[in-house]
Amino acid sequence: MSRDFNKILNYSLLKISLIPLMLWLISTLVFILLRVAPGDPVDAILGSGANEASRELLRSKLGLNESLLNQYLTFINNILHLNFGESLSTQEPVFNIILKSLPASLELGIFSIFFAILIGFPLGFLSIKYKGKKGDYIARLIGIASYAIPPFWGAMIVQLILSVYLRIFPIGGRFPIIHSQPNITGFLILDSLIDNNIVYLRDSIYHLALPSLTLGFLLSGIFSRSLRINLDKTIKSDYVKAALTRGITRRKIVFNHALPNSLLPIVTIAGLTIASLAGGALLFEVTFSWPGIALRLYEAITQRDYTVVQGIVIVTSFLIVSLNLLVDIFIALLDPRIEY
């Protein structure tokens, strides 16, 4: 047992040691791409009609008149001290922008994954139960359609039907603009519960329902297809056939033996999906005007706001790398076949 623990510990430490290298590579790549991209942040802030003296003063203030090497060294030094600078357009600290935007994306991502599993798993079971029959074809068709639909297009169609025509859900936003939203943790549903405010809780769920259900449905095909493939493969294995010959019911075999062994690949997929949603679904948040980190990133890109783009990419990269690390360690704990 101690030997296994040491192996897992060494495996975890090896994975953790790679995080700084990956973040450095990502940060360097972002720095280079933003500098070689066409356009000038000074023009984005002052406009192309500003006089040269104002332009040079702002360029000096932002450090853009220094050499690329000095800019890069300053950039890396600031990151090491968790200083992401200030927004070029609003002068607000980038760290505050991220703290305000990230909870919205995480809240949307968590509920979207919940609905994706809630929709995808029954479709996967239905496909296995009626394999080769009408139910299988229907479940597979729904799974393929959900996976193939572009998120932004699916979001617009849902908005058009349920928000514009039927007026069941709000077309966008996270909270009614006529109310001041609770701000304790940044997660509106949790804040409403802490504040014991039923009206805020209702409004939060009302605005979250449509985007999370839509994104959940669009992600459900990943889970339904993965469950179908892995469960079908497990059911065909020798130990399942042996259990059937001993008279064990198919239901017990599926839920007690086949399903647990089929979940490892699904855990991997779920981890990668959650990690990808840590930074938000860019076009999805833009379509729903969801004030998450992806929408803020989109706004920063259009405004040529270097510091905000850099800060958001670095923080979301750290979240994605960390979540992938946790998934790797979790799978290593569950699967004894993993070599450390």
C-alpha positions, 0 to 999 in steps of 0.5 A: 500500500505504501509503495502504491502511495509513493508511486502516486505521489511521485506521479503527481509531483512529476505532473505538478512540476510540468505546470510552470513550464506549460504556463511559461510556454503559453504566456510566451506564445500569448505575448508574441502573438499579441505583439505581432498581431495587426493594430495598435492598442494606442489607436484603440484607446485614443482613436486614430485622430489623436495627436502624436504627443498624446500617442507618445505619452500613452505609449510611454505610460504603457511601456510600449516604447521599450524594446520587446525584450524589456517588455517581455522581461517585465511581463514575466516578472509581473506574472511571477508576482501575480501582477497582471497590470491594468486594463488599457481601456478602463484602467481597472486591475486585470485581476479584479476583472478576472475575479468578477468574470470567472464565477459567471463562467464557472457557474454556467459550466457546472450547470451545463455539465450537470445537464449534459450528464442528465441528458447524455447518460439516459440516451447512452443507456437507451441506445444500449438497451435497444441496440440495433432497434428504433430506440437505438437509432433515435438516441444516436441521432439525438447524440450526433445532432447535439454534437454536430450543431455549432454552439452559437447557432444552436444558442441563437435558434433557442433564443429565437424560439423560447425568448423572442417568440414564446417569451418563456426565458430572458434572451440574455444576461445573468440577472435582471438589470432593475435589481442590484445582484448579490455579490458575496462569492460571485456565484449568484445562486450560492449568494442568493442562498447565503443571503436567504433571498428567494427572489434573487434565487428565482431570478438567478435560476431563471436567467441561468436555465436557458443557457445552461440547458442549451449548452448542456444539450449540445455537450450531451452527445459527447457523454451519450456516445462515450457511454454507449461505446464503452458500455457496449465494449464492456458488455462483450468482455469475457467476464460479463459473459461468464457472469451471464452463464452463472445466472446473474441478471443482466441488470445487475451485471450492467450496473454492478460490473459493466458500468463502473468499468465503463466510467473511466474513459467518461471521467476523462472526457468529463474532466477535459470538458469541464476544463475547456469550459473553465474559460467559458464557451466564447461564442456561446457567452457572446450570444447569450450576453453572459458576463463571463470570462469568455465574453470579457476576453472577446471584448478585450480582443476587439479593443486590443486590450493586451493586459486583459487578454494576457491575464485571462489567457494565463489564468484560464490556462492555469485552471485547465492545466490544474483540472487536467492534473486532477483528472489524471491523478483521479484516474490513476487512483481508480485504475490500477493498470495506470503506469506511474 
